[in-house]
Amino acid sequence: MEPFTIVGLKITLKPREKILIGGALISNGNATSELILENEIPVLREKDLLAEKDATTPSRRVYYVIQLMYFDPANLREHHKLYWDLVRQLVQAAPSTLGLIDAISEEILNNRYYQALKIAKKLIEYENELIQRT
Amino acid sequence: MSDISLSAGIRANLLSLQNTSSLLSRTQERLGSGKKVNSAIDNPTNYFTAQSLTNRANDLTARLDGITKGIQTIKAADNGIKGITTFISQLKGIANDALGTTSTTDRQTLASRYNEVVNQITQLAEDSGYDGINLLNSGSLVIQFAEKAGDATLGITGFSGQATAGDLNIATVGAGFTADGAASANITALEAAEVVLRNKSRELSTNLSILTTRESFTKNMVNTLKSGADKLTLADLNEEGANLLALNTQSQLAVQSLSLASQAASSVLRIIG
């Protein structure tokens, strides 16, 4: 599964906002910038990046693995295996996450990693609410 | 109305039940009213009902069939290519033998053997199909990946593996490999054909890899749905929160796996720590 993003993606960066584009971590200057991504390459804003040390709950680990799939397609099979191991545990612990998980999986299947991450963010919020109820 | 006194334990349970039922009724009310839900806890019910779960599993299984068929088609073509490659080796051998003898009779024998093998190549190419699609007979395949038709697809174009008429350009020889030049020219043509086949084989191998990755992923999706479906109706949200916390503390293995995966990953992710 080759990674791809929407070609001609317009990105607006706020002053001093950081963004990861392919292998480059880029900081914006002091004014708002507009960029257009002309070719297919992974892209994620700093605020959407989850560091490994912050992947401390089941759903955050799922989010992290999706980032791995997105930015490290060479090792896709390993990342898939890890994804399903994590998902199995998660769904067993919390069956009500099944819908969100399936939606995320569908996006991954279609190489829409950016969209998969957006839904995975909802999964994290859902997990937060479940945990707060205990 | 007389007062009812409850023990602390019973009161706690009662409050817990009241909380749960008030949450449920709030959820149902929100769903019923069609208002936008603010709490993430309301969203999952929008994704699934028991009914659409079955439809979903069926849809995925149908797509899985398409992918599996694609895999079989590629494997059939790949076997054909392997066979043709062997035949080409034989042809080179025969042509070299022809170069090594001046006897006209020998050369005639070799020529007819040569032409037999050339025909076998065409035969094999024509027999390398699966379920009506033959990638060695200019057949092609489009595999639907996504839910909506026209979204992510994989197209696999075949080529023509017939010896003479096709992309391999392997001609039959005249009556007796009459001149040395003819045999040499044939060997050159055969080597060119080998290159064509190697490239096609590599292409097919890449496609096969894509398909097997997808097959595996889709199978996991189906299995997750099937095993999760039963538990969905019994979902106890209070219990789930506790389970998730327990998962956190038991998660040494998960943390290690994640760490290993990150190390294996390209350096770009080290940037994000």
Interface residues (C-beta under 8 A of the other chain):
Chain A: M1 E2 L20 G22 G23 L25 L49 L50 A51 E52 K53 A55 T56 T57 P58 R61 Y64 V65 Q67 L68 F71 D72 A74 N75 L76 R77 E78 H79 H80 L82 W84 D85 L86 V87 R88 Q89 L90 V91 Q92 A93 A94 P95 S96 T97 L98 G99 L100 I101 D102 A103 S105 E106 I108 L109 N110 N111 K122 E125 Y126 E127 N128 E129 L130 I131 Q132 R133 T134
Chain B: S39 A40 I41 N43 P44 T45 N46 Y47 F48 L53 R56 F145 A146 E147 D151 A152 I210 T213 R214 S216 F217 T218 N220 M221 T224 L225 S227 G228 A229 K231 L232 L234 A235 L237 N238 E240 G241 A242 N243 L244 L245 A246 L247 N248 S251 A254 S257 L258 S259 A261 S262 A264 A265 S266 S267 V268 L269 I271 I272 G273
